[in-house]
């Protein structure tokens, strides 16, 4: 083995596979952010609506 070569542990993936994995990761992150945002909104803001006749 040459000193300048780096052994790769990952299997070479196609572009489509990498994009699919990245999309799933991004969607999971956005879903978690949305859940955190809605739970934080419900806890911090108490809005009372006033009905006028």
Secondary structure by P-SEA (a helix, b strand, c coil): ccccbbbbccccccaaaaaaaaaaaaaaaaaaaaaaaaaaaaaccbbbbbbcc
